[in-house]
Amino acid sequence: MVGSIDTLHRSLNSNGSLYNCNGLEEKLDEFRHLLCKSDGDPLRIVSVGAGAWGSVFAALLQDSYGQFRDKVQIRIWRRPGRAVDRATAEHLFEVINSREDVLRRLIRRCAYLKYVEARLGDRTLFADEILKDGFCLNMIDTPLCPLKVVTNLQEAVWDADIVVNGLPSTETRDVFQEISNYWKERITVPIIISLSKGIEAALQPLPHIITPTQMINRANRTTDSRVGFSVSSQVNLLSVLFLSFMRIFLAAGVPIENILYLGGPNIASEIYNKEYANARICGAEQWRKPLAKFLRQPHFIVWDNSDLVTHEVMGGLKNVYAIGAGMVAALTKESATSKSVYFAHCTSEMIFITHLLAEEPEKLAGPLLADTYVTLLKGRNAWYGQMLAKGELSRDMGDSISGKGMIQGVSAVGAFYELLSQSSLSVLHPDGNKPVAPVELCPLLKTLYKILIT
């Protein structure tokens, strides 16, 4: 299978034209028809946020569909003004000169000289500037295709048909609150695909978590129904969710049916290098099945799933435990036994937590288990845990690391710990049969909280 993907990659034209014979244009036409797009009115896709996964996602779409310029428009938004430090510019220069195709492309675009000047310290590059040439600041070693970059948020999103949320969960609420101001006069409702992984904890009126899809939904409503994924010994989460979703649907703004979550198992750089990968898109059937077909590529297989709650919560949990996995790997010199013992304990805690959050959560198997596994092996959160354990990073450096971006697991540790520490959610301890806060049955989460937060 790997060999066939490599062969396909070598014979693929830079604009993705090889895929056309596999029905790519037909897929685009089919999706345009679902959105009632007329001739001359392109399907407008914008990725909001230019981290590694957001940039790769936009580049995948550009490689596949960018050749059909009269039918689709693909853009990416990021904030302007982020300077590239000299060390990163020097590394970027090395990457460029090691790739003949990239070198030729920059020379052809008359863009090579600015990288020479940045290497010499005679010029400062900016993140939005290099993104136009196909370089993501959080993933310098993996050159992408050139992207259409917009630094004005209103210009980027005001008429978008599909908005991809590539922002960290800690930034999602504020940015989509601003976006909601630009959508007040919209007649059509956009589709939003969230790539973000992380949660917030809220304690009123009942302890509950807020996931990125809910942050987006809340930001785009004119009313505040104060709902969340609640957990309570008296109130079943499934009932809360049903009432919450009904209230959301009836409120103004983007309905929850139009907000979906896309998760792994995958690593962004490996996807763009055409290594065989999977993903799953979760949400309402109206859009998840057409989107799964639209996004699917020979090397990137997209499943669909209705269980938005479990998959999005697991997306936050896997980053929590990936930090611990990185620590264990570093401290035990990659001991297979130690890592397997840690894997057994962390998956047990993940199962325990998801059973608190849903009456019938999907089992930690298949894509969910694989997504956890790959993140523990090679995600940025696992890398962060390794660097902490080796003493090459410290908590004082914050959660946003140069060359990696936001380490989402840190805020997720705080959110899950705060939520599960509430006495109102008490469960019976198996030893002694007395009520305790759920966090008391999560020793790994407690230890990560002590290391990372306190």
Disulfide bonds with the S-S distance in Angstrom:
none
